[in-house]
Amino acid sequence: MSVLFSPLRLRDLELRNRLAVSPMCQYSCVAGDGVPHDWHLVHLGARAVGGAGLVLAEATAVVPEGRISPWDTGIWTDEQAAAWARVARFVRAHGAAAGIQLAHAGRKASTRAPWLGRGRVAPEDGGWEPVAPSAVPFADGDEPPRALEVAELASVVSAFADAARRADAAGFDVVELHMAHGYLAHQFLSPLSNRRTDAYGGSRENRMRLPLELARAARAVWPERKPLLVRISATDWVEDGWTLDDTVAFARELRGAGVDLVDCSSGGSSPEQQIPDSPGFQVPFAAAVRREAGIATGAVGLIAEPLHAEEIVARGDADLVLLARELLRDPHWPLRAARELGAEGPWPKQYLRARPPSAPPRAEPTGPVELRRATLDDLDFFVELYNADDVEPFLGGRSVRGRDELRAEIERSQREPDAFGRLVIEAGGERAGALGYRSVSDRNRIAHLEALAVHPSHRGRRLADDAARAVQRYLILELGYHRLELAVYGFNRRAATHAERSGWVREGVKRKAYLRHGEWQDAIQFGLVAEDLEQ
Ligand SMILES: Cc1cc2nc3c(=O)[nH]c(=O)nc-3n(C[C@H](O)[C@H](O)[C@H](O)COP(=O)(O)O)c2cc1C
């Protein structure tokens, strides 16, 4: 059973699965009107049709001066709310919950759309003067924002409450308050941007004051039965900035304020930030907040593989997985992921004729994963495995996949077991996949791993990871190899994630390693010696 495709209950709302469309600004309103148009309907609607459990609309401004750009959506007028109602209705009609992110950009307001080169939009060109907790610009040399007077803060709070009320009237199931990415609420939280000396600045307690007022005000008007989410930046990634400890303390307060889930992102406060870019790099924040603050969390950021998403939920690191760019690349990612994880995908009835032949049920682990040397009895299995359309061998390509070549490989593996191997992966005594190795230096005892493939009916069980570990031990401990190597095609992200998870040490990138479809591809190089073997 896939946990990613199990329902998630938040208050009275049940999401059909744990996948959410992360909010994404589209900069696609008619300049200045803040009204969502056909683009927003089609963009968000497509992702509901694609199977996400929750579709969160982009950062939507609660006041005109809170927009990041003149092309942002807003929800400060009834006209805007009525246009949102059409979007929410469509999303809900297709089985997803409809959510909206309420936002105020603070000092990061009044900029151009990214494709127009960012930068400030001047008041004479339809821009405005940004406001912030303090007159501190985001980057040195930027025009400083205007510091908000204490007396103005109450109107910021009521703008968020009014927006939540309108979101309810528009039919949204979920509201997410944007307190991340260096926008207004985050500007109050972070000591980098908040230099106030009144009750809203200084100590952490004071810096949390306005964001908590926003959460309480939204909760007070947002229906009891509907969940309220908050997106935070778990760290500024800058020394002396906001930290994970601060986040945990803040998340505890948010829980007390009636927030149901904390969506854990990071960064956005300073151009000095040093952000890593490895898969799932923000997941540990979701795990820490969930564990230490006792609140449901969402994990986001460089999550691309279904199995990775599945593991995040299965390990208890997060309750919800949010995807942004991967869902721009493929709005039907959830349908594809469901198949890969052996779950029943939420296929719209209009698309049923395109549903792949009955998604193979994901086999539950039936026993330990073992390796054995292939015999000619396995030949049919090898032919099927390496020729199946949806089998992309993890390591090494498909160049030698004809029956005769596979037969020759199996024979060679039996003849020269020390130098060459074709091994069958068995799970609970059943053939589940295959992998191979060849000696690349007999004198130095170096072997190269290749052609690891898992049969589609056995996907999603970490079988490949177990097999990779088993072959590492077999080659080093039984055959006495000193060093193992492995190269992953640059384009095969799933294989790179798999390699990192199964204990391989990343050693670098080999430029132009393969010619594929007439184009040179880089390869990621991994290596391993006895000391690296997992105990
Ligand atoms: C086009 C685009 C627009 C975005 N706009 C928002 C936004 O409105 N609100 C927000 O919280 N994050 C926004 N983000 C950040 C994403 O929600 C997400 O946190 C980030 O892209 C990392 O996830 P990913 O690796 O799956 O893309 C945006 C990202 C992209 C690519």
The ligand as an SDF file (V2000), in Angstrom:
LIG
                    3D

 31 33  0  0  0  0  0  0  0  0999 V2000
    7.3480   29.5850  -11.1030 C   0  0  0  0  0  0  0  0  0  0  0  0
    7.4430   29.5120   -9.6070 C   0  0  0  0  0  0  0  0  0  0  0  0
    6.6870   30.3690   -8.8300 C   0  0  0  0  0  0  0  0  0  0  0  0
    6.7240   30.2720   -7.4410 C   0  0  0  0  0  0  0  0  0  0  0  0
    5.8860   31.0470   -6.6780 N   0  0  0  0  0  0  0  0  0  0  0  0
    5.7440   30.7870   -5.3550 C   0  0  0  0  0  0  0  0  0  0  0  0
    4.6900   31.3680   -4.5960 C   0  0  0  0  0  0  0  0  0  0  0  0
    3.8240   32.0620   -5.1180 O   0  0  0  0  0  0  0  0  0  0  0  0
    4.6330   31.1010   -3.2660 N   0  0  0  0  0  0  0  0  0  0  0  0
    5.5340   30.2690   -2.6590 C   0  0  0  0  0  0  0  0  0  0  0  0
    5.4500   30.0530   -1.4500 O   0  0  0  0  0  0  0  0  0  0  0  0
    6.5190   29.6760   -3.3690 N   0  0  0  0  0  0  0  0  0  0  0  0
    6.6280   29.8890   -4.6980 C   0  0  0  0  0  0  0  0  0  0  0  0
    7.5590   29.2040   -5.4270 N   0  0  0  0  0  0  0  0  0  0  0  0
    8.3800   28.1790   -4.7550 C   0  0  0  0  0  0  0  0  0  0  0  0
    7.7240   26.8020   -4.8940 C   0  0  0  0  0  0  0  0  0  0  0  0
    6.4350   26.7720   -4.3100 O   0  0  0  0  0  0  0  0  0  0  0  0
    8.6000   25.7120   -4.2710 C   0  0  0  0  0  0  0  0  0  0  0  0
    8.6860   25.9390   -2.8910 O   0  0  0  0  0  0  0  0  0  0  0  0
    9.9970   25.6770   -4.8690 C   0  0  0  0  0  0  0  0  0  0  0  0
    9.9520   25.8350   -6.2800 O   0  0  0  0  0  0  0  0  0  0  0  0
   10.7220   24.3780   -4.5460 C   0  0  0  0  0  0  0  0  0  0  0  0
    9.9890   23.2640   -4.9930 O   0  0  0  0  0  0  0  0  0  0  0  0
   10.3650   22.4450   -6.3510 P   0  0  0  0  0  0  0  0  0  0  0  0
   11.7990   22.0130   -6.2010 O   0  0  0  0  0  0  0  0  0  0  0  0
    9.4030   21.3010   -6.3650 O   0  0  0  0  0  0  0  0  0  0  0  0
   10.2040   23.3860   -7.5160 O   0  0  0  0  0  0  0  0  0  0  0  0
    7.5730   29.3290   -6.8180 C   0  0  0  0  0  0  0  0  0  0  0  0
    8.3600   28.4940   -7.6100 C   0  0  0  0  0  0  0  0  0  0  0  0
    8.2940   28.5580   -8.9860 C   0  0  0  0  0  0  0  0  0  0  0  0
    9.1240   27.6030   -9.8040 C   0  0  0  0  0  0  0  0  0  0  0  0
  1  2  1  0
  2  3  1  0
  2 30  2  0
  3  4  2  0
  4  5  1  0
  4 28  1  0
  5  6  2  0
  6  7  1  0
  6 13  1  0
  7  8  2  0
  7  9  1  0
  9 10  1  0
 10 11  2  0
 10 12  1  0
 12 13  2  0
 13 14  1  0
 14 15  1  0
 14 28  1  0
 15 16  1  0
 16 17  1  0
 16 18  1  0
 18 19  1  0
 18 20  1  0
 20 21  1  0
 20 22  1  0
 22 23  1  0
 23 24  1  0
 24 25  2  0
 24 26  1  0
 24 27  1  0
 28 29  2  0
 29 30  1  0
 30 31  1  0
M  END
$$$$
